[in-house]
Amino acid sequence: MVPEVKELEDLRKQLGLSQSELVAQLDIGRSTWDHYKYRDVRPSYENLKKINNFIEKKKNTKNMR
């Protein structure tokens, strides 16, 4: 898994989100997520921005609690 996907997968588990919930929030396809996770395919620039924005948003929300 590429580092961003690994971090996102760890965050997904911490937040108690299913993979289906995560891909819905990221607005990417489930098969796209599976390629990132299981085939070590690097996300496109646009999807990488979505992933990084999601991670940062969740980290900031977590720190504000």
Protein Blocks (a to p, Z undefined) as FASTA:
>chain_A
ZZklmmmmmmmmmnopafklmmmmnopafklmmmmmmnopacdfklmmmmmmmmmmmmmm
mmmZZ
